Amino acid sequence: MRVTEIFFSIQGEGTRAGRPCVFVRFTGCDLRCVYCDTAYAFQGGRDLSRAEILAEVRRHPCKLVLLTGGEPLLQKELPELARELLAEGYEVTVETHGQRPMDALPPEVVRIADVKTPGSGEVAKDFGWLASLRPHDEVKFVVASEDDWRWSLEVMRRHALPGRVAVLVSPVHGAVDSKDLARWILESGVEARLNLQIHKIVWGATARGV
């Protein structure tokens, strides 16, 4: 498996924000979102076996793991790695752009899927996969403008996401004021969570390995 970095930090997003977490960031992505903040994971990295990854994860005093990227589902062995982590008692989450099949992942895995907005430049052609999300999964919208927000709100409602899964809404760092996004959420009446990247608040927008 091709790995960019493995590190221990505070989970900065989602329903587990603020919790200690071991991050396994895989190399490579098949999308090029204009606001991507992990473009350094597009290439490079090092080849590690599943056993080597598990050994590095075990070094940290934590049972929450995030498998991320890049796009982790490009890694053919990801489902098996997730199974091995689950067998060792880890809580396993996977952050994906949602445009690759997720069915091979064990059902216990929490899938955090990113619905790409028009502002990303990578809107999916098909949203049928949203129907496969389970109650413990999460779906994320990253908005770069008020138009992105209105588009996101329409997708949420059309696919009956609020109340079925955790809905996360994030502002593109430096493009949308979090106060504005909070107001849009409140005005909509939709059951969604303002999803700020607290690791950027704590360590700064450009810090890596945190």
ROGU-704889 format. One record per residue: residue number from 0; residue in three letters; x, z, y of N, C-alpha, C, O in turn. Coordinates in steps of 0.05 Angstrom, whole numbers, padded with zeros to 5 digits. Example, Ala and Ser with C-alpha at 12.3 -4.5 7.8 and 13.67 -1.06 7.14 Angstrom:
2
PT  nr rest  neast    nup nnorth caeast   caup canorth  ceast    cup cnorth  oeast    oup onorth
PT   0  ALA  00264  00156 -00114  00246  00156  -00090  00264  00156 -00066  00285  00169 -00066
PT   1  SER  00257  00142 -00045  00273  00143  -00021  00258  00157  00001  00268  00161  00023
END
This chain:
210
PT  nr rest  neast    nup nnorth caeast   caup canorth  ceast    cup cnorth  oeast    oup onorth
PT   0  MET  00017  00000 -00023  00000  00000   00000  00018  00000  00025  00039  00012  00025
PT   1  ARG  00009 -00014  00045  00025 -00017   00070  00016  00004  00090 -00007  00004  00099
PT   2  VAL  00034  00022  00098  00027  00045   00114  00043  00045  00140  00067  00042  00140
PT   3  THR  00029  00048  00163  00042  00050   00189  00052  00078  00194  00074  00082  00203
PT   4  GLU  00035  00098  00188  00042  00126   00193  00024  00145  00178  00001  00139  00173
PT   5  ILE  00034  00169  00172  00019  00191   00161  00026  00215  00178  00049  00222  00181
PT   6  PHE  00005  00228  00190  00011  00251   00207 -00012  00271  00206 -00034  00265  00197
PT   7  PHE -00006  00295  00215 -00025  00317   00215 -00031  00324  00244 -00014  00330  00260
PT   8  SER -00057  00323  00251 -00065  00328   00279 -00094  00339  00279 -00105  00347  00259
PT   9  ILE -00105  00338  00303 -00134  00345   00307 -00150  00319  00306 -00143  00300  00320
PT  10  GLN -00172  00319  00291 -00189  00296   00291 -00202  00294  00319 -00213  00313  00329
PT  11  GLY -00198  00270  00331 -00207  00267   00359 -00235  00256  00363 -00245  00256  00385
PT  12  GLU -00247  00246  00341 -00273  00233   00344 -00292  00240  00322 -00285  00252  00302
PT  13  GLY -00318  00232  00326 -00338  00235   00305 -00348  00263  00302 -00343  00280  00318
PT  14  THR -00363  00267  00281 -00376  00293   00276 -00356  00314  00268 -00363  00338  00267
PT  15  ARG -00332  00306  00261 -00311  00325   00253 -00290  00329  00276 -00269  00340  00271
PT  16  ALA -00297  00321  00300 -00279  00323   00322 -00270  00353  00326 -00287  00371  00325
PT  17  GLY -00244  00356  00331 -00234  00383   00335 -00222  00396  00310 -00208  00416  00312
PT  18  ARG -00228  00385  00287 -00218  00397   00262 -00190  00386  00255 -00184  00363  00261
PT  19  PRO -00173  00403  00243 -00147  00393   00233 -00152  00371  00212 -00171  00373  00196
PT  20  CYS -00135  00351  00212 -00140  00328   00195 -00113  00314  00189 -00095  00313  00206
PT  21  VAL -00110  00304  00165 -00087  00288   00158 -00095  00259  00161 -00115  00250  00149
PT  22  PHE -00080  00244  00177 -00086  00216   00182 -00067  00198  00166 -00043  00202  00166
PT  23  VAL -00079  00179  00151 -00063  00159   00138 -00071  00132  00150 -00093  00122  00146
PT  24  ARG -00053  00121  00166 -00058  00096   00181 -00045  00073  00166 -00021  00071  00164
PT  25  PHE -00062  00054  00157 -00052  00031   00142 -00046  00008  00162 -00057  00007  00184
PT  26  THR -00029 -00009  00153 -00019 -00032   00169 -00037 -00057  00164 -00044 -00062  00141
PT  27  GLY -00043 -00071  00186 -00057 -00096   00183 -00086 -00094  00191 -00100 -00075  00185
PT  28  CYS -00095 -00115  00205 -00124 -00117   00213 -00131 -00146  00216 -00114 -00162  00225
PT  29  ASP -00155 -00153  00208 -00164 -00181   00209 -00181 -00187  00234 -00192 -00208  00237
PT  30  LEU -00183 -00167  00252 -00196 -00171   00278 -00176 -00166  00300 -00155 -00154  00296
PT  31  ARG -00184 -00175  00324 -00167 -00171   00347 -00184 -00163  00371 -00188 -00178  00390
PT  32  CYS -00195 -00139  00370 -00212 -00129   00391 -00196 -00126  00417 -00173 -00118  00416
PT  33  VAL -00208 -00134  00439 -00192 -00136   00464 -00184 -00108  00474 -00164 -00106  00488
PT  34  TYR -00198 -00087  00466 -00191 -00060   00475 -00177 -00044  00454 -00174 -00019  00457
PT  35  CYS -00167 -00056  00433 -00155 -00041   00411 -00132 -00023  00421 -00115 -00031  00437
PT  36  ASP -00133  00003  00412 -00113  00022   00420 -00093  00028  00398 -00076  00046  00400
PT  37  THR -00094  00013  00376 -00075  00016   00354 -00063 -00011  00346 -00059 -00016  00322
PT  38  ALA -00058 -00028  00365 -00047 -00055   00359 -00020 -00052  00346 -00011 -00071  00333
PT  39  TYR -00006 -00030  00350  00020 -00026   00337  00018 -00026  00306  00038 -00029  00292
PT  40  ALA -00007 -00022  00296 -00011 -00022   00267 -00018 -00050  00256 -00023 -00053  00232
PT  41  PHE -00017 -00070  00272 -00023 -00097   00263 -00001 -00107  00243 -00007 -00123  00225
PT  42  GLN  00023 -00098  00247  00046 -00108   00231  00066 -00085  00228  00065 -00064  00240
PT  43  GLY  00086 -00091  00211  00107 -00071   00206  00099 -00052  00184  00087 -00061  00164
PT  44  GLY  00104 -00027  00187  00097 -00007   00167  00117 -00006  00143  00138 -00019  00144
PT  45  ARG  00110  00009  00123  00127  00012   00099  00109  00011  00074  00086  00020  00075
PT  46  ASP  00120  00002  00053  00105  00001   00028  00108  00028  00013  00130  00037  00008
PT  47  LEU  00085  00040  00008  00084  00065  -00007  00065  00063 -00030  00044  00050 -00028
PT  48  SER  00072  00076 -00052  00053  00077  -00075  00032  00098 -00069  00035  00114 -00050
PT  49  ARG  00010  00098 -00084 -00010  00118  -00081  00002  00146 -00085 -00005  00165 -00071
PT  50  ALA  00019  00149 -00105  00032  00175  -00110  00048  00184 -00087  00048  00208 -00080
PT  51  GLU  00062  00166 -00073  00078  00174  -00050  00060  00182 -00027  00066  00201 -00012
PT  52  ILE  00038  00168 -00023  00019  00176  -00002  00007  00203 -00008  00006  00220  00010
PT  53  LEU -00001  00208 -00032 -00012  00234  -00040  00008  00256 -00035  00001  00278 -00026
PT  54  ALA  00033  00251 -00041  00054  00271  -00037  00057  00278 -00008  00060  00302 -00001
PT  55  GLU  00056  00258  00010  00058  00263   00038  00034  00278  00048  00036  00297  00065
PT  56  VAL  00010  00271  00039 -00014  00285   00047 -00013  00314  00039 -00021  00332  00055
PT  57  ARG -00004  00320  00015 -00003  00347   00005  00016  00366  00021  00013  00390  00020
PT  58  ARG  00034  00354  00036  00053  00370   00052  00039  00386  00074  00050  00405  00085
PT  59  HIS  00015  00378  00081  00001  00390   00104 -00021  00409  00095 -00034  00404  00075
PT  60  PRO -00025  00431  00110 -00044  00452   00103 -00072  00445  00111 -00084  00458  00129
PT  61  CYS -00083  00425  00099 -00109  00414   00108 -00122  00399  00085 -00109  00386  00069
PT  62  LYS -00149  00400  00084 -00164  00386   00063 -00182  00364  00074 -00199  00354  00059
PT  63  LEU -00179  00357  00099 -00193  00335   00111 -00174  00312  00115 -00153  00315  00127
PT  64  VAL -00181  00288  00105 -00164  00265   00107 -00180  00242  00119 -00203  00237  00112
PT  65  LEU -00167  00227  00137 -00178  00202   00148 -00161  00179  00140 -00137  00179  00146
PT  66  LEU -00172  00160  00126 -00159  00135   00119 -00167  00114  00140 -00191  00107  00142
PT  67  THR -00148  00105  00156 -00154  00088   00179 -00134  00065  00181 -00119  00060  00163
PT  68  GLY -00134  00051  00204 -00116  00029   00207 -00111  00024  00237 -00110  00042  00253
PT  69  GLY -00107 -00002  00243 -00113 -00025   00227 -00141 -00025  00214 -00159 -00012  00224
PT  70  GLU -00142 -00039  00192 -00167 -00040   00176 -00160 -00031  00147 -00148 -00046  00132
PT  71  PRO -00167 -00006  00140 -00158  00005   00114 -00170 -00011  00090 -00157 -00011  00069
PT  72  LEU -00193 -00023  00093 -00205 -00037   00071 -00191 -00063  00064 -00199 -00077  00045
PT  73  LEU -00170 -00070  00078 -00153 -00093   00070 -00134 -00084  00047 -00122 -00101  00034
PT  74  GLN -00132 -00058  00043 -00115 -00048   00022 -00130 -00047 -00005 -00150 -00032 -00007
PT  75  LYS -00122 -00063 -00024 -00136 -00066  -00049 -00139 -00040 -00064 -00158 -00035 -00079
PT  76  GLU -00119 -00022 -00061 -00119  00003  -00076 -00133  00026 -00061 -00133  00049 -00071
PT  77  LEU -00146  00020 -00039 -00159  00041  -00024 -00180  00057 -00040 -00180  00081 -00039
PT  78  PRO -00198  00043 -00054 -00218  00059  -00069 -00205  00078 -00089 -00215  00100 -00093
PT  79  GLU -00184  00069 -00103 -00171  00087  -00122 -00157  00110 -00108 -00158  00133 -00118
PT  80  LEU -00144  00105 -00086 -00132  00127  -00071 -00153  00147 -00062 -00149  00171 -00064
PT  81  ALA -00176  00137 -00053 -00197  00155  -00045 -00207  00172 -00069 -00212  00196 -00066
PT  82  ARG -00209  00160 -00092 -00217  00175  -00116 -00197  00197 -00123 -00205  00219 -00130
PT  83  GLU -00171  00190 -00120 -00151  00210  -00126 -00151  00233 -00106 -00147  00256 -00114
PT  84  LEU -00156  00227 -00081 -00158  00248  -00061 -00182  00266 -00066 -00180  00290 -00064
PT  85  LEU -00204  00254 -00073 -00228  00269  -00079 -00224  00288 -00103 -00232  00311 -00103
PT  86  ALA -00210  00277 -00123 -00205  00293  -00147 -00187  00317 -00141 -00188  00337 -00156
PT  87  GLU -00172  00316 -00120 -00155  00339  -00112 -00169  00357 -00092 -00156  00375 -00081
PT  88  GLY -00194  00352 -00087 -00210  00370  -00070 -00209  00363 -00041 -00218  00379 -00024
PT  89  TYR -00200  00339 -00034 -00200  00331  -00005 -00227  00321  00003 -00242  00309 -00012
PT  90  GLU -00234  00325  00029 -00256  00313   00042 -00246  00287  00053 -00228  00287  00070
PT  91  VAL -00256  00264  00044 -00245  00238   00050 -00263  00222  00069 -00287  00219  00063
PT  92  THR -00252  00213  00091 -00266  00196   00110 -00251  00170  00113 -00226  00170  00111
PT  93  VAL -00265  00149  00117 -00253  00122   00121 -00264  00110  00146 -00288  00108  00150
PT  94  GLU -00246  00102  00164 -00254  00089   00189 -00250  00059  00186 -00228  00050  00182
PT  95  THR -00272  00043  00188 -00271  00015   00183 -00286 -00001  00205 -00303  00011  00218
PT  96  HIS -00279 -00026  00209 -00294 -00042   00228 -00320 -00052  00217 -00336 -00065  00231
PT  97  GLY -00326 -00046  00192 -00352 -00053   00181 -00357 -00081  00172 -00378 -00088  00162
PT  98  GLN -00337 -00098  00176 -00340 -00126   00169 -00327 -00134  00143 -00324 -00158  00137
PT  99  ARG -00320 -00114  00127 -00310 -00119   00100 -00326 -00102  00080 -00336 -00081  00088
PT 100  PRO -00329 -00111  00055 -00346 -00096   00036 -00336 -00067  00033 -00312 -00062  00030
PT 101  MET -00355 -00049  00033 -00349 -00020   00030 -00358 -00009  00004 -00353  00015 -00002
PT 102  ASP -00372 -00025 -00013 -00385 -00015  -00037 -00366 -00003 -00057 -00374  00013 -00074
PT 103  ALA -00341 -00012 -00057 -00322 -00002  -00078 -00313  00026 -00073 -00302  00039 -00090
PT 104  LEU -00318  00036 -00049 -00310  00064  -00043 -00327  00083 -00058 -00351  00078 -00061
PT 105  PRO -00316  00106 -00067 -00332  00126  -00081 -00355  00135 -00063 -00351  00137 -00039
PT 106  PRO -00378  00142 -00075 -00401  00150  -00058 -00396  00175 -00042 -00410  00180 -00022
PT 107  GLU -00377  00192 -00050 -00372  00217  -00035 -00357  00212 -00009 -00357  00229  00009
PT 108  VAL -00345  00189 -00007 -00329  00182   00018 -00348  00179  00041 -00369  00167  00039
PT 109  VAL -00340  00190  00064 -00355  00187   00089 -00344  00161  00102 -00321  00160  00110
PT 110  ARG -00362  00141  00105 -00354  00116   00118 -00362  00117  00147 -00385  00120  00154
PT 111  ILE -00342  00114  00164 -00346  00113   00193 -00342  00084  00202 -00320  00075  00205
PT 112  ALA -00365  00070  00206 -00364  00041   00211 -00369  00035  00240 -00387  00045  00253
PT 113  ASP -00352  00017  00250 -00352  00009   00279 -00368 -00016  00282 -00360 -00037  00272
PT 114  VAL -00391 -00015  00296 -00406 -00039   00302 -00394 -00052  00327 -00396 -00041  00349
PT 115  LYS -00381 -00075  00324 -00367 -00087   00346 -00386 -00099  00366 -00403 -00116  00360
PT 116  THR -00383 -00089  00391 -00400 -00098   00413 -00389 -00125  00425 -00367 -00132  00419
PT 117  PRO -00405 -00138  00441 -00396 -00163   00454 -00370 -00159  00469 -00353 -00177  00470
PT 118  GLY -00366 -00136  00482 -00342 -00131   00497 -00317 -00130  00480 -00295 -00132  00491
PT 119  SER -00320 -00127  00454 -00296 -00126   00437 -00285 -00154  00432 -00261 -00157  00426
PT 120  GLY -00302 -00174  00435 -00294 -00202   00428 -00296 -00207  00398 -00287 -00229  00389
PT 121  GLU -00306 -00188  00382 -00307 -00191   00353 -00334 -00184  00341 -00335 -00170  00320
PT 122  VAL -00356 -00192  00354 -00382 -00185   00344 -00387 -00198  00317 -00380 -00221  00312
PT 123  ALA -00398 -00182  00298 -00403 -00192   00271 -00426 -00212  00272 -00444 -00211  00289
PT 124  LYS -00426 -00231  00253 -00447 -00250   00250 -00471 -00239  00234 -00493 -00249  00236
PT 125  ASP -00466 -00218  00219 -00486 -00207   00201 -00485 -00176  00203 -00464 -00164  00201
PT 126  PHE -00509 -00164  00206 -00510 -00135   00207 -00525 -00124  00183 -00534 -00101  00184
PT 127  GLY -00528 -00139  00162 -00542 -00130   00138 -00529 -00106  00126 -00543 -00090  00113
PT 128  TRP -00503 -00103  00129 -00489 -00080   00117 -00499 -00053  00128 -00495 -00032  00116
PT 129  LEU -00511 -00053  00152 -00521 -00028   00163 -00542 -00015  00145 -00545  00010  00145
PT 130  ALA -00556 -00031  00130 -00577 -00020   00112 -00565 -00004  00089 -00578  00013  00077
PT 131  SER -00539 -00009  00083 -00526  00005   00061 -00515  00032  00069 -00505  00047  00052
PT 132  LEU -00515  00039  00094 -00504  00065   00103 -00520  00088  00092 -00545  00086  00090
PT 133  ARG -00507  00109  00084 -00519  00133   00073 -00521  00155  00093 -00507  00154  00113
PT 134  PRO -00537  00175  00088 -00541  00197   00108 -00515  00210  00117 -00514  00219  00140
PT 135  HIS -00495  00212  00100 -00471  00225   00109 -00451  00206  00122 -00429  00215  00130
PT 136  ASP -00457  00181  00124 -00440  00162   00138 -00444  00164  00168 -00462  00177  00178
PT 137  GLU -00427  00150  00183 -00428  00150   00212 -00425  00121  00222 -00411  00105  00209
PT 138  VAL -00438  00115  00244 -00435  00088   00256 -00427  00092  00285 -00438  00109  00299
PT 139  LYS -00408  00075  00294 -00396  00079   00321 -00400  00053  00337 -00396  00031  00327
PT 140  PHE -00407  00056  00362 -00408  00034   00381 -00388  00041  00404 -00390  00062  00416
PT 141  VAL -00370  00023  00409 -00351  00026   00431 -00359  00007  00453 -00359 -00017  00450
PT 142  VAL -00367  00018  00476 -00379  00002   00497 -00359 -00002  00520 -00346  00017  00530
PT 143  ALA -00357 -00027  00529 -00339 -00034   00551 -00354 -00038  00578 -00341 -00043  00598
PT 144  SER -00381 -00037  00577 -00397 -00042   00601 -00425 -00033  00596 -00432 -00025  00574
PT 145  GLU -00441 -00033  00617 -00470 -00026   00613 -00484 -00047  00596 -00502 -00040  00581
PT 146  ASP -00475 -00072  00598 -00487 -00093   00580 -00481 -00087  00551 -00499 -00090  00534
PT 147  ASP -00457 -00077  00545 -00450 -00069   00518 -00469 -00046  00509 -00478 -00046  00486
PT 148  TRP -00474 -00027  00527 -00491 -00005   00520 -00519 -00015  00513 -00531 -00007  00493
PT 149  ARG -00530 -00033  00530 -00557 -00043   00525 -00558 -00058  00499 -00578 -00056  00484
PT 150  TRP -00538 -00074  00493 -00536 -00088   00467 -00535 -00068  00444 -00549 -00072  00424
PT 151  SER -00519 -00047  00447 -00517 -00027   00426 -00543 -00013  00421 -00551 -00008  00398
PT 152  LEU -00557 -00006  00443 -00583  00007   00440 -00603 -00010  00425 -00618  00000  00408
PT 153  GLU -00603 -00036  00430 -00621 -00054   00416 -00614 -00055  00386 -00632 -00055  00369
PT 154  VAL -00588 -00056  00380 -00580 -00056   00351 -00588 -00030  00337 -00598 -00030  00315
PT 155  MET -00583 -00007  00351 -00591  00019   00340 -00620  00019  00332 -00628  00028  00311
PT 156  ARG -00637  00010  00351 -00666  00012   00347 -00675 -00009  00326 -00692 -00003  00309
PT 157  ARG -00664 -00033  00327 -00673 -00054   00308 -00667 -00046  00279 -00682 -00052  00261
PT 158  HIS -00644 -00032  00275 -00636 -00024   00248 -00643  00005  00242 -00633  00016  00222
PT 159  ALA -00658  00018  00259 -00668  00046   00255 -00645  00064  00248 -00646  00080  00228
PT 160  LEU -00623  00063  00264 -00600  00080   00258 -00603  00109  00267 -00596  00127  00251
PT 161  PRO -00613  00115  00291 -00615  00142   00299 -00633  00158  00280 -00655  00149  00274
PT 162  GLY -00624  00181  00272 -00639  00198   00253 -00634  00191  00224 -00639  00208  00207
PT 163  ARG -00622  00168  00219 -00615  00160   00191 -00586  00166  00185 -00579  00175  00164
PT 164  VAL -00569  00160  00205 -00540  00166   00203 -00531  00177  00230 -00546  00175  00250
PT 165  ALA -00508  00189  00231 -00497  00198   00256 -00489  00174  00273 -00474  00157  00263
PT 166  VAL -00499  00172  00297 -00493  00149   00315 -00474  00159  00337 -00480  00177  00352
PT 167  LEU -00450  00147  00338 -00430  00154   00357 -00427  00132  00378 -00427  00109  00371
PT 168  VAL -00425  00140  00403 -00422  00120   00425 -00398  00128  00442 -00397  00150  00453
PT 169  SER -00379  00110  00443 -00354  00116   00457 -00350  00097  00481 -00357  00073  00479
PT 170  PRO -00339  00107  00503 -00332  00089   00525 -00304  00077  00521 -00286  00091  00511
PT 171  VAL -00300  00052  00527 -00273  00041   00527 -00257  00056  00548 -00265  00057  00571
PT 172  HIS -00234  00067  00539 -00218  00083   00557 -00210  00067  00581 -00197  00046  00579
PT 173  GLY -00217  00078  00605 -00209  00065   00630 -00228  00043  00639 -00225  00033  00661
PT 174  ALA -00249  00036  00623 -00267  00015   00631 -00295  00026  00637 -00308  00015  00655
PT 175  VAL -00304  00046  00623 -00330  00058   00628 -00327  00088  00633 -00313  00102  00618
PT 176  ASP -00339  00098  00654 -00338  00126   00661 -00355  00142  00641 -00378  00134  00636
PT 177  SER -00344  00163  00629 -00359  00178   00610 -00384  00190  00622 -00404  00194  00607
PT 178  LYS -00384  00196  00648 -00408  00206   00661 -00431  00185  00660 -00454  00192  00656
PT 179  ASP -00423  00160  00664 -00443  00139   00663 -00454  00136  00635 -00479  00133  00631
PT 180  LEU -00437  00136  00615 -00446  00133   00588 -00464  00157  00580 -00484  00153  00566
PT 181  ALA -00457  00181  00588 -00474  00204   00583 -00502  00200  00595 -00522  00207  00583
PT 182  ARG -00502  00190  00619 -00528  00185   00633 -00545  00164  00618 -00569  00167  00615
PT 183  TRP -00531  00142  00609 -00546  00121   00595 -00558  00132  00569 -00581  00126  00562
PT 184  ILE -00543  00149  00555 -00554  00160   00530 -00578  00178  00536 -00598  00176  00523
PT 185  LEU -00575  00195  00556 -00597  00213   00563 -00622  00198  00572 -00644  00205  00564
PT 186  GLU -00618  00177  00588 -00641  00162   00598 -00655  00147  00575 -00679  00142  00577
PT 187  SER -00640  00139  00555 -00652  00124   00532 -00669  00141  00514 -00688  00131  00501
PT 188  GLY -00663  00167  00513 -00677  00184   00494 -00669  00180  00465 -00681  00191  00447
PT 189  VAL -00648  00164  00461 -00639  00159   00433 -00623  00182  00422 -00608  00195  00437
PT 190  GLU -00624  00187  00396 -00609  00208   00383 -00581  00197  00377 -00576  00187  00355
PT 191  ALA -00563  00200  00396 -00536  00190   00393 -00517  00211  00405 -00525  00227  00421
PT 192  ARG -00492  00209  00396 -00472  00229   00404 -00451  00215  00422 -00440  00195  00415
PT 193  LEU -00447  00227  00446 -00426  00218   00464 -00399  00224  00450 -00393  00247  00444
PT 194  ASN -00384  00203  00444 -00360  00206   00426 -00335  00201  00443 -00325  00178  00444
PT 195  LEU -00325  00222  00455 -00300  00220   00470 -00276  00224  00452 -00278  00239  00433
PT 196  GLN -00254  00211  00458 -00230  00213   00443 -00214  00237  00453 -00198  00234  00471
PT 197  ILE -00219  00260  00441 -00207  00284   00452 -00176  00285  00448 -00163  00300  00463
PT 198  HIS -00166  00269  00430 -00137  00269   00427 -00124  00256  00452 -00101  00263  00459
PT 199  LYS -00138  00237  00464 -00128  00225   00489 -00130  00245  00512 -00113  00245  00530
PT 200  ILE -00150  00261  00512 -00153  00282   00533 -00131  00302  00530 -00120  00312  00550
PT 201  VAL -00124  00310  00505 -00104  00331   00501 -00076  00320  00505 -00060  00333  00518
PT 202  TRP -00070  00297  00492 -00042  00288   00492 -00036  00263  00509 -00013  00254  00511
PT 203  GLY -00057  00251  00520 -00053  00227   00536 -00061  00202  00521 -00061  00201  00496
PT 204  ALA -00067  00181  00536 -00078  00156   00524 -00058  00141  00507 -00067  00125  00490
PT 205  THR -00032  00144  00512 -00013  00127   00498  00003  00142  00476  00020  00130  00463
PT 206  ALA -00003  00167  00472  00012  00183   00452  00006  00173  00424 -00017  00167  00418
PT 207  ARG  00026  00172  00407  00023  00164   00379  00028  00188  00360  00043  00207  00368
PT 208  GLY  00017  00187  00337  00022  00208   00317  00009  00235  00324  00018  00256  00316
PT 209  VAL -00013  00233  00339 -00028  00258   00347 -00058  00254  00343 -00074  00272  00348
END
